[in-house]
Amino acid sequence: MKKIIIAIDGFSSCGKSTMAKDLAREVGYIYIDTGAMYRAVTLYCIEHNLFNADGTIREEELKTQMQDIHISFRLDAETQRPVTYLNGADVENRIRTMEVSSRVSPVATLGFVREALVRQQQEMGKDKGIVMDGRDIGTVVFPDAELKIFVTASAEIRARRRYDELKAKGEEASFEEILHNVEERDRIDQNREVSPLRKADDAVLLDNSNMTIAEQKEWLKRQFDKAVHV
């Protein structure tokens, strides 16, 4: 069976990462979470005081330090899930906090950050057999991907999912704050100058607002089977 590239794009908190991980595991592909890469750069900025008091980034400082930011993924032997590493350190939990979520969009709008990470992503996909999710995979990173999926759901449903996820981890969370964060990220993602979030013309649309995980998995597997047998 031929190997393909699967590009999954869509809005924040749509469950893209979960579905991409599950699909990759089911078909024996490598999963790459590009959102985690931008979150890792954001965490680096927080830990190296590269945010100004008004929330903007010290761009020139970050630009000179991008060559020192190395992001990789390793499979957790116990969970069989990929774990994000920043310069050799496991940052999987730290990049999922609200502090990082609320600051990632300004980082992701920077052209030099996107260029650096897109280069890394394209290198990861040169042998195909990958599932990659993000905001611009089917439009910028892999415009020739054999299977492109664009995921959406209502902002309220996405905020509720994120709220439930944080509460399940025992973290304090405000639904209103999360909803505002989701809506603000949508606005920034769709209106940024560099690689704005949009559905590729040849992407298959998936609105998972009212789908169960099982229904989603079944739908994705059907799309995969169609794509590899073309």
Secondary structure, 3 states (H helix, E strand, C coil): CCCCEEEEEECCCCCHHHHHHHHHHHHCCEEEEHHHHHHHHHHHHHHCCCECCCCCECHHHHHHHHHHCCEEEEECCCCCCEEEEECCEECCCHHHCHHHHCCHHHHHCCHHHHHHHHHHHHHHCCCCCEEEEECCHHHHHCCCCCEEEEEECCHHHHHHHHHHHHHHCCCCCCHHHHHHHHHHHHHHHHHCCCCCCCCCCCCEEEECCCCCHHHHHHHHHHHHHHHHCC
